[in-house]
Amino acid sequence: MNILFLCGNPNDSLLDSLKNDNQVISCGPSKKHDIQINEATDIKKILKKSGKVDLIFFLEQQPLIIPQSIEKITIPKAVYLVDLHIHYHTWHKHFAQLFDLVFCAQKKYVEKFKKLGLKNVFWLPLYCNQHLDKNLNLKRIYDVGFVGSLNHLHNPKRSLFLWLLNMKFWTKIGQNVYGKNRTKILNQAKITFNYSNAGDLNFRTFETMACGAMLLTNKQDGMFCLFKNRTHLVTYNNFFDAQKIINFYLNNPKRRQEIAKAGQVKVLKKHSAANRAREIIKIIKSKAEINNRSRDKILNYYSMGRAYFFNYQTKSAVNYLKRFTNLQKKMSTAKLEATIFSSIAKYSPPLIFRLAIIFFRRYYRIQN
């Protein structure tokens, strides 16, 4: 299968895994992509360089670049939406309707999309990088390890939990740590800690288990469809519960190591990027004919405009939103929103624009 793969990271493990059995052309903002693009690049220009493709696959990944005019292309298109807990109400539920197949990293959003009228929607959990996330057989010197962001504004509970854990246990916290440095920290921890803000089954779940440490995590959407508590990982209900569990497993190393090993085997066997690549191709091939969704072209402009707006791409947002408001004759909620978004994108200084984005994210979350 010939695939045009749109993503931010040219070294993404899902991209790499798809290349094993398919002809894949990567497309994104880096010079390391097969085709380098920016916000102003038209999809038709990309296709002239790529040649004939059977599928356009869009992976939601930073830095996010959405090619111009992608809504007009009739080649089958698939999208893999990862941060649904953040963006579903602001732009995901609109943007997804431009695609023929929708893959959701979070299980509960499958039904939400289907209620919007989308038929080809599939749960595709996140994954580990089978080449990077592995047991390095290092000495596990830390009681607790965590790799991820600690933003006191956006994830105050996670920050508080880790601050309290650090007071009681020898805790290693890695912020802005990636690649081999991330793997090293996870390989030096006896127990890895995870707190998912929105209860989403995040990358950390799979990456830490693949590195051979016992994962201690809060409960996540769809997690028990994939793993068993106290067999592959261990869940906690609150900080005091987490503290007791850590004490227990630090004092019972044999049981801790059994859980860690079972979790690692399960993840590497069932939940690697290679597994997800095979699942994607299997689903696509099962759809012998992917019928492009017939949708009002004017609404496509609105969907594209929202996607650009909530990804801080102001020029493209204004262009698409203006096209929508000019063609949409009747006043509607969408037209009103498009007018507001367009004005903010065009006239607001960067700080005000960012504050507006924060406001709308919270507003739509409350409304829904």
N, C-alpha and C positions, 0 to 999 in steps of 0.2 A: 504494500500500500504506500502511495506517495502522500506524505503529510507535510503541510506547512505548519510549523509549531511556533506560535507567538508567545514569548515569555520574557521575563526580565533578566534571568540568570542563564547565560549561555552554557554553564556547567551543571545545570539542574539534573538531578539523578533520574527523574521521570523522562526527561528528554533523552538522556543517555540510554536509558533502558529501551525506549521505543526504537532507537536506532539499531538495536540488535537484529530485529526481524523486518524492518521497514525502511523505506527511503524517506528520511526525514530532513527537512531544511529548517534550520532555526532562524528566527527572525526577532530582532529586538534592538535595544539602544546601544548595546556594546559592540565594539569593533570585533570581538571574538565570535559574534553571531555570523552565520553564513550570509545573512542579509541584514545590514545595519539600517535602522529606521529612526525617525523622530516623530513627534506629535503631528507634524504636517504631512507625513508620507501617506500617499493614497494607496489603498490595497491593490488597485489595478497596476500600479508601477511595481509593486512587490511581486505580483503574479507574472509579470513580464520577465522578471529576473529568475523566478523560481521554476518557470515552466509549468507544465500540466501537473496539477495535484488532485488527489481524490478527496482530501479532507483538509479543512482549516481548523486547527485545534488551538484554542485560546486558554492559556493558563493564567489565572489571576495571581500576579506576582509582582512585587516591587523590584525595580522601577517599572510602573505600569504604563505601557504605550498602547493606545487603541488606534489602529490605522483608520485614516479617513475613508469614508464610503464603504466600510465593511458591511453595513446594513443592506447594500444593494447587490452584493454578490450572491449568486444562486448555487455556487459550489456548496455541498454539505458542510455545515459549520458545527463545531462542538465547543463547549466552554466548561472549564473546571473552576468552580467558585469555591474559594477556600475560607475567606473571612466573612462568612455569612452572618455570624453573630454581630458583626459591626455594620455591615453594609446592606443587608437584605432590604430594609425599608427605604433606604436612601436611593440606591441605584441598581442593586442586583436584580430585584424583581422586575424591573423594567428592561434592563440590559439583556437578561436571560431570554427574553421573548424574541430576540433577534436570531437565536440559534436553533438548530434542528435537534441537537442533543445537549442535555444539561447534566453535568456531573456535580454532585454536592458533597463537600467534605463532611457536612454535618447531617445526620440522619433525619432529624425532625423537619428539615426544610423540603424534603422530597414531596411530602403531602401539601405543603404550602404552595409549591410551584404547580402541582397538579390541579389545585383548586383555581389557579389562574388560567387553566386551559392548556397547559403544556403537557404533552403525552410522554415524550421520551426523556424522562427524568430518572436519574439513578444515583443511589448512594455509593460514593467511592471514598472510603475513609483515607486519611492521610497515611504516611508511610515512613520508613527509615531508608537511609541511603546504604545499601548493602555493601558498598565499597568503603565507606567511611565509618559508619556506626557499627563497631564490632569490639569484641573483648581484646584488649591489648595485653592482658595478663600483667597489669601493673599492680603494685601494692596498694591496697585500698586504705589510705591513711586518714580519710575524712569520714566522720560519722554520717554526715548529710551533705549532699551535693546538689546544687541548683545552677542551671544555666538558662538565662533569659533576661527579660527586661524587668526592672524594678522602678516603675514610674508611680510615685506616690499619689499623683493626681488621677491617673487612669486605672491603676490597680492597687488601691490602698490596702485592701485586705491581704493580698499576697505579700506586700511589703511588710505589713505588721507581723504576719505569720513568720516570715523569714528572720525578721529582727528578733523576735522572741525565741525562735529556734537557735539562733546564733548565740544567745545568752546562755543557753543550756547545753548545747552540743558543739562539737568541733565541726563547724559548717563552712563549706567553701561555696561562695557565690560568684558566679562568672557573668558579668554583664558585657555586652558587645564582644562576645567571644564566639568565634565561628570555626568551622572546619576541624582541623586536627587538634587545635587548642581546646575546642569544645569536647571532642572525644576523649582527650586526656583527662579533663576534669571529671567527666562521667565515669571514667575507668578508675579513678582514685577514690570514688565514694562508695561506701558500704550500702547506703540507702540514698536514692535520689528522690527529691521532693518535687511535687507538681501541684500547682493551684491554677485551675482553669477558671478565669473570671466569669465566663458566660456558660460554663458547663459544657463547653465544646471539646470534642475529642481532638486534642491538638498534636502538633508535630512532636512535642517534648515527650509525650506518652510513648511513642514508637522508638524515638531516638535513644532515650535513656534505657529502655528495656533491651534494645539491641546491643548496648554496651556492657550488659552483664551485671548491672546493679539492680537491687530490689527497688521497684518503684512504689512509692507511697503517694497516693493521689486522691483528690476529691472525686466524687462520682461525676461521670461525664455522659453526655448524650450518646447512646448506642454502644457504650463501652462493654456492657455485659453481653452483647451479641457476639463479641469477639474474644473476650477474656473472662476468666473466672476469678472472683475475689479470693484471696489467700491461696491461690494456686499459681497464677501468673503474675499477680500484683496484689497490693493491699490498699484498701480504701479507708479514709477517715471521714468523720462527720464534722469535727470542729478542731480548734487548736489543741484543746486539752486531750481529746481523743488521739490526735496525731502524736503528741508528746508521749503518751502511754505506749502507743504502738512502736515508736522508735526505741524507747527503752527496752521493750520486750524483745525486739528482733536484734538489737545490739547485744543483748545477753543470751540470745539463742542463735548463734552464727550458723549452725548447721541448717536450721529451718529457713533462715534468711537466704542462704545460698541456694537451697532447693527451689525456692520461689523465684529467685533471680534467674536461675538456669532455665526453669520451665518457661518463664516469660521470654527469655532471649531466644530459645528454640522456637517458640510459637511465632514471634515477630519475624525472625529471619526466614522462617518457612512460609508464612502466610501474608506478611504485611510489609514487604519491601517494595521499593520503587519498581523492581522487575515484576512483582506480582500485579501491581496496579497497571503497568503497561500491558500485560497480557489480558487483564480484565477489560481494559478500554477497547483493545482490538477485538476481543470476543464479542463485546456488546455491539460494536459498530458492524461487525460482519453478520451478526444475527439480524440486523436491520438491512435486509437485502436491498430495499429501496427506501432511502430517506427522503420523504416528501418535505420540501421546503414549506414552512408555515406561511400561509397567506395572511398578511396583516396589512392594515392601513399604513401606507408609506409615510403619511404625515406623522403618525404615532412613532414610527421608527426614528424620525428626527428628534422627537421629544426624548425618547429613550437614550439616544446617543448624547444629546445635550446634557441630560442628568448625569450620565456616566462621566463625561468630561468635567462637569461642574464639581462633582464630589471627589474628583481626583486632581483638583487644583489646576486644570488645564483650561485657563480662562478664555483664551482666544477661540479655541475650538468649541467651547461651551456656548459662547455668544453666537457664533456662526450657526450652529445647529438649532439653538433655541429661537433665534430670530426667524429661521426658515419655518419652524413649527408655528410660531405665533402669526406669521404672515399668511400661512396657508390655512390655519384653523380659523374658520369664519365665526363659529359660535363660541360664546364665552363659556368656559368650563374651568373646573379646578385645575386641570393640567395647564391650560392657557395662562391662568393667573400665576401659577407656580413658575412657569417658564418665563413670564415677564419679570417676576421678582428675581429669579436666579440670574437672568441675563443682565439686569441692572446692577446687581451686586458684583457679578464677575467683571463687568465693564468699568464700573466707576469706583469700586471700593479699593482702598489701599490694602496691601498684603495682610496686615494685622487684623483689620476689620473683616476681610474675606475669611480668614481662618476662624475667627470668632463666630462668624455666620455659619460656617460648616459645623462647628461644635453644637451650636444652637439647633440647627436642623436635624442633626443626628439624634439629639435627645428628644426633640419635638416629635419626630416620626416614631421613635421607639415608644413614647408615651401614648401616642395616638393609636398605635397598633398593639 
